[in-house]
Amino acid sequence: MLKGARAVFSLGHDEYWTPQQRQSVTQARDAGVNLAFLGANTCFRRIRLDPSPTGANRKVVCYRGAYQQDPLYGHEPALVTNDYRDAPAAHPESSMTGVLYEGYPTDASFVVHSADHWLFDGTGVKNGDSFEHLVGVEYDRVTPDQPTPRPLQILAHSPLVCGGKASHSDAAYYTVPSGAGVFASGTMRWVEGLMAGTRDDGGDHGMNSRTAAFVTRTTQNLMQAFAEGPAGRMQPAPADNVHEVYG
C-alpha cells in the first residue's frame, strides 16, 4: 500500500501496531516516504492478528501487562504482545516516531521552542508563545536515553504536570538519509486543535480559534511540504537541539 506514497499520516490515538505494520512504515520511511504522527502514544503496544470465527487475521491479540501468559512467551520473543519498549524484545517506538510516550492524563499549553522552523512559516509565532490546552490528554516527549534518530530538532517544549510529576511534552522533527522527514506533534489533541473554537469541537478542552489558526497553518505547511516528496531534500535540515534542551 505504501509504495509510491509521498507521506503517511497517523492521526490520533494510534497505540496498537503489529510488528509487520511497524516494519512496513519504517521501510517506507527509509525509502523516502515522509511520516507524520499527529497524536501521541503511537506504536506503544505490540499486537498480532490471529484467526477468528469470522476469518483469518480478525482477532487482535494483546496481553499487555500479562504478557508472560502469551503462548509465544519464551518461544518467539519478537512476537510477544507487550509494550514495544519492554523485554523480551525491547524496541521502543522512539526509533520511528522520534518521541516516546510518557503519560496520562495531562492538560497543558503547547509552547513553541523553534519558531524559525519552516513548519511554523506564516503562523507569526515567536519562541515562548503558547497555546492553552493543546497538550493532552496523553503526551510524548524526546527521551535521549532511548533510541532517538539524529539529527532531531525539538520544535515545541511544553512544561506539564502528570500524576503529580513535572515533565514536558515535545513536538519534534527529524530526517533520514533517504530524505524522508518525520514529524511528531507530541500531543493527542493536535487534530482536535484543527477545529478548536468551533461547534464541531464542542469546547471540551477550552482551546480557542487562535489555537485553531496556528494548528491549521502548521498542518498545511506540513502537508504541502510532504506532498512534494522527501522533505529532507527540499526543506532546511533539522537543527539538532536535543543537547540544548535536555543536556
C-alpha positions as CSV (number, residue, x, y, z in Angstrom):
1,M,0.0,0.0,0.0
2,L,2.8,2.4,0.8
3,K,4.8,2.0,-2.5
4,G,4.7,5.3,-4.3
5,A,3.2,7.2,-1.4
6,R,4.6,10.7,-0.6
7,A,3.6,10.5,3.1
8,V,1.9,8.5,5.8
9,F,-0.2,10.4,8.4
10,S,-1.1,8.8,11.7
11,L,-3.9,11.0,13.1
12,G,-4.7,10.2,16.7
13,H,-4.6,7.5,19.4
14,D,-2.7,5.0,17.2
15,E,-1.5,2.8,20.0
16,Y,-1.6,-0.8,18.8
17,W,0.7,-1.9,16.0
18,T,1.7,-5.3,14.6
19,P,5.4,-5.8,14.1
20,Q,4.7,-6.1,10.3
21,Q,2.9,-2.8,10.3
22,R,5.7,-1.1,12.0
23,Q,8.3,-2.7,9.7
24,S,6.3,-1.6,6.6
25,V,6.1,2.0,7.8
26,T,9.8,2.1,8.8
27,Q,10.8,0.6,5.4
28,A,8.7,3.2,3.7
29,R,10.5,6.0,5.6
30,D,13.8,4.5,4.7
31,A,12.7,4.6,1.0
32,G,11.8,8.3,1.2
33,V,8.2,8.3,2.4
34,N,7.6,11.2,4.9
35,L,5.9,10.3,8.2
36,A,3.6,12.5,10.4
37,F,2.4,11.4,13.8
38,L,-0.3,13.9,14.8
39,G,-1.4,12.2,18.0
40,A,0.5,10.6,20.9
41,N,1.0,7.2,22.4
42,T,1.7,5.9,18.9
43,C,3.0,2.4,18.3
44,F,3.1,1.8,22.1
45,R,1.8,-1.8,22.2
46,R,2.8,-4.8,20.1
47,I,-0.2,-6.8,18.8
48,R,-0.7,-9.8,16.5
49,L,-3.7,-10.8,14.4
50,D,-5.0,-14.4,14.9
51,P,-7.7,-16.3,13.2
52,S,-11.2,-16.0,14.5
53,P,-14.6,-17.5,13.6
54,T,-15.1,-14.6,11.1
55,G,-11.9,-15.3,9.2
56,A,-8.1,-15.1,9.2
57,N,-6.3,-12.2,10.9
58,R,-9.6,-11.0,12.5
59,K,-8.7,-11.3,16.2
60,V,-6.5,-8.6,17.8
61,V,-4.3,-10.2,20.5
62,C,-2.5,-8.1,23.1
63,Y,-1.6,-9.4,26.6
64,R,-0.3,-6.1,27.7
65,G,0.9,-6.3,31.3
66,A,0.1,-10.1,31.5
67,Y,2.4,-10.8,28.6
68,Q,4.0,-13.8,30.3
69,Q,0.7,-15.5,29.7
70,D,1.1,-15.0,26.0
71,P,1.6,-18.5,24.5
72,L,4.5,-17.1,22.5
73,Y,6.4,-16.0,25.6
74,G,9.6,-18.0,25.8
75,H,9.3,-19.2,22.2
76,E,9.0,-16.2,19.8
77,P,10.1,-13.1,21.8
78,A,9.7,-10.7,18.9
79,L,6.0,-11.5,18.7
80,V,5.1,-11.4,22.4
81,T,2.3,-8.9,22.8
82,N,3.5,-6.4,25.4
83,D,4.8,-2.8,25.2
84,Y,7.3,-2.3,22.5
85,R,9.8,-0.7,24.9
86,D,9.9,-3.7,27.3
87,A,11.7,-7.1,27.3
88,P,11.8,-9.8,26.0
89,A,12.2,-7.9,22.7
90,A,12.5,-4.2,23.5
91,H,12.1,-1.9,20.5
92,P,11.0,1.5,21.8
93,E,8.7,3.4,19.4
94,S,11.0,6.4,19.5
95,S,13.3,4.9,16.9
96,M,10.5,5.5,14.4
97,T,8.5,8.4,15.9
98,G,11.4,10.4,17.4
99,V,9.4,10.7,20.6
100,L,8.5,8.4,23.4
101,Y,5.1,8.1,25.1
102,E,5.3,9.2,28.8
103,G,2.0,9.7,30.5
104,Y,-1.7,10.3,31.1
105,P,-3.6,12.4,31.9
106,T,-2.4,15.9,31.5
107,D,-3.7,19.3,30.3
108,A,-1.1,21.9,29.4
109,S,-0.1,24.7,27.0
110,F,1.8,23.9,23.8
111,V,5.0,26.1,24.0
112,V,6.9,27.0,20.8
113,H,10.6,26.3,21.0
114,S,11.9,26.7,17.4
115,A,9.8,29.4,15.9
116,D,12.1,29.8,12.9
117,H,11.4,26.2,11.7
118,W,9.7,26.0,8.3
119,L,6.8,24.2,9.7
120,F,5.8,27.4,11.5
121,D,6.0,29.7,8.4
122,G,3.1,32.1,8.3
123,T,2.0,31.5,11.8
124,G,3.7,34.5,13.3
125,V,4.9,32.7,16.4
126,K,7.9,33.5,18.5
127,N,9.8,31.3,20.9
128,G,7.9,31.0,24.1
129,D,4.5,31.6,22.5
130,S,1.9,29.2,24.0
131,F,-1.4,27.7,23.1
132,E,-3.6,26.7,26.1
133,H,-4.9,23.2,26.4
134,L,-3.3,21.9,23.2
135,V,-1.2,19.4,25.1
136,G,-3.3,16.5,26.4
137,V,-4.7,14.2,27.4
138,E,-1.8,11.8,26.7
139,Y,1.6,13.1,25.6
140,D,5.0,12.2,24.2
141,R,8.5,13.7,24.7
142,V,12.0,13.3,23.4
143,T,13.8,10.9,25.7
144,P,17.6,11.0,24.9
145,D,18.5,7.8,26.7
146,Q,16.1,5.8,24.4
147,P,16.7,5.1,20.7
148,T,16.3,8.6,19.1
149,P,17.0,9.4,15.5
150,R,19.5,12.2,14.9
151,P,19.7,15.0,13.9
152,L,16.4,15.8,15.6
153,Q,15.0,19.2,16.3
154,I,12.6,19.9,19.2
155,L,10.0,22.3,17.8
156,A,7.9,22.7,21.0
157,H,8.9,22.0,24.6
158,S,5.9,22.3,26.8
159,P,6.1,22.1,30.6
160,L,3.4,20.0,32.2
161,V,2.4,18.0,35.3
162,C,1.2,14.4,35.0
163,G,0.4,12.3,38.1
164,G,2.0,14.9,40.3
165,K,5.3,14.7,38.4
166,A,6.7,17.7,36.4
167,S,7.8,16.9,32.8
168,H,7.5,18.1,29.3
169,S,5.8,17.3,26.0
170,D,7.8,17.7,22.9
171,A,6.9,18.2,19.2
172,A,9.9,17.1,17.1
173,Y,11.2,16.7,13.5
174,Y,14.0,14.6,12.0
175,T,15.1,13.4,8.6
176,V,16.8,10.2,7.5
177,P,19.3,9.5,4.6
178,S,16.5,8.7,2.2
179,G,15.3,12.3,2.5
180,A,12.1,11.4,4.4
181,G,11.0,13.9,7.0
182,V,9.3,12.7,10.2
183,F,7.2,15.0,12.4
184,A,5.6,14.1,15.8
185,S,3.2,16.6,17.5
186,G,3.8,15.1,21.0
187,T,0.1,15.6,21.9
188,M,-3.1,13.7,21.5
189,R,-5.1,16.9,20.8
190,W,-3.4,18.1,17.6
191,V,-6.2,17.0,15.2
192,E,-8.8,18.4,17.7
193,G,-6.9,21.7,17.5
194,L,-7.9,22.0,13.9
195,M,-11.5,22.6,14.9
196,A,-10.8,24.5,18.2
197,G,-13.3,27.2,18.9
198,T,-15.9,25.8,16.6
199,R,-19.2,23.9,17.2
200,D,-17.5,20.8,15.9
201,D,-15.0,20.8,18.7
202,G,-17.6,21.1,21.4
203,G,-15.3,23.1,23.6
204,D,-14.4,20.2,25.9
205,H,-10.8,21.2,26.3
206,G,-11.1,25.0,26.1
207,M,-9.0,25.5,23.0
208,N,-9.8,28.7,21.1
209,S,-9.8,30.0,17.5
210,R,-6.2,31.3,17.9
211,T,-5.1,27.8,18.5
212,A,-7.1,26.5,15.5
213,A,-5.4,29.1,13.3
214,F,-1.9,28.0,14.5
215,V,-2.6,24.3,14.2
216,T,-4.2,24.7,10.8
217,R,-1.4,26.7,9.2
218,T,1.3,24.4,10.7
219,T,-0.6,21.4,9.4
220,Q,-1.0,23.0,5.9
221,N,2.8,23.6,5.8
222,L,3.4,20.0,6.8
223,M,1.1,18.5,4.2
224,Q,2.2,20.8,1.4
225,A,5.9,20.0,2.1
226,F,5.3,16.3,2.5
227,A,3.2,16.1,-0.7
228,E,6.2,17.4,-2.7
229,G,8.3,14.4,-1.9
230,P,11.1,13.6,0.6
231,A,11.1,16.7,2.8
232,G,14.7,16.4,3.7
233,R,15.7,17.1,0.1
234,M,13.7,20.3,-0.3
235,Q,13.4,21.8,3.2
236,P,16.1,23.0,5.6
237,A,17.7,20.3,7.6
238,P,16.7,19.9,11.2
239,A,19.0,21.8,13.6
240,D,19.7,19.3,16.3
241,N,18.9,20.9,19.7
242,V,18.4,17.8,21.9
243,H,21.5,18.6,23.9
244,E,20.5,22.2,24.3
245,V,17.1,21.2,25.7
246,Y,18.0,18.1,27.7
247,G,21.7,18.4,28.4
